[in-house]
Every structure is written in structure tokens, then in C-alpha cells.
Amino acid sequence: MPLVIGGIGQEMCRTIIRAGVDLSVGQHIGWRVTDGAERRSLATLSRELHSCHSDGRNFDLPESVQDVFGLRFDIADTAYPLAILYLWILGSLDDQIGPARERNAANALVWQLSRLAPDLPYREFQELRRALDRAAGVDVET
């Protein structure tokens, strides 16, 4: 049985991670959260993301997702960064994740990302992880 994370297969995970790593590390693209954005559940984000489309290289991120969650990436809207995979998987784990379970889920996810993206240098991985945690509103120990 193939490994499935957050409703998507391992190969798709690897594809997205490769694209995200290339964008976030290779091009030094940053992340930020829009000031004053209303926080919504990650499960809602997960549902929104199921409407995203792929042409095999790029993944469309609907503007509605950016607007609803206040997530802004310093990249083109047609790119699908690693942060979105992070939020998608975390959001698909449970509609009602409590703080302790959310931390555990995020830590488990970061471990999985480290296995699927082994070429990402540790320092850059940690920086990316902290940025993703801030974007997700999750306090994860680093």
C-alpha cells in the first residue's frame, strides 16, 4: 500500500517538496503573514486546497485561500510552495486539533518532510520550519 499523507500520495508529496525546496531555498523566497488577517482553521484550508490544479510542475493557489488565511508568499500565485503542503497536511489531520496534538502533528510532519527532502541543509530546513510554523500559527519546538 503506497504511503499517503494528508490525502495525497508519496510521489506527489515528493514533487511538491522538490518544487517548494527549489523556490524557498534556491531562490531565497520568504514567507510572511498579512497583518490583521483573520485566523481560520487549518482544516478549512485543507478543504480549499483540494480544488488546486497541477500541470505537473506548477500548482495553482487560489487567491481566495490567500485572502481567507492572510498568507502571502513572496512568489508568483501560480507556484505551490512547501508551506502550502505543510498547512494542507496539518489541516487534514483533524478538524479539532488541540494545542498538544497540533504540536505533535507538526513535529511528525516536519520529521516526514526531512525524510522526503533529505537534500535540504539542516540550517535552511530549520529556518524554513520556523517560518512555516509562524505562518501556521503553531508553536512547535525547534
C-alpha positions, 0 to 999 in steps of 0.5 A: 500500500503506497504511503499517503499523507494528508490525502495525497500520495508519496510521489506527489508529496515528493514533487511538491517538496522538490518544487517548494525546496527549489523556490524557498531555498534556491531562490531565497523566497520568504514567507510572511503573514498579512497583518490583521488577517483573520485566523481560520482553521487549518482544516478549512484550508485543507478543504480549499486546497483540494480544488488546486490544479497541477500541470505537473510542475506548477500548482495553482493557489487560489487567491481566495485561500490567500485572502481567507488565511492572510498568507502571502508568499513572496512568489508568483500565485501560480507556484505551490510552495512547501508551506502550502503542503505543510498547512494542507497536511496539518489541516487534514489531520483533524478538524479539532486539533488541540494545542498538544496534538497540533504540536505533535502533528507538526513535529511528525510532519516536519520529521516526514518532510526531512525524510522526503527532502533529505537534500535540504541543509539542516540550517535552511530546513530549520529556518524554513520550519520556523517560518512555516510554523509562524505562518501556521500559527503553531508553536512547535519546538525547534 
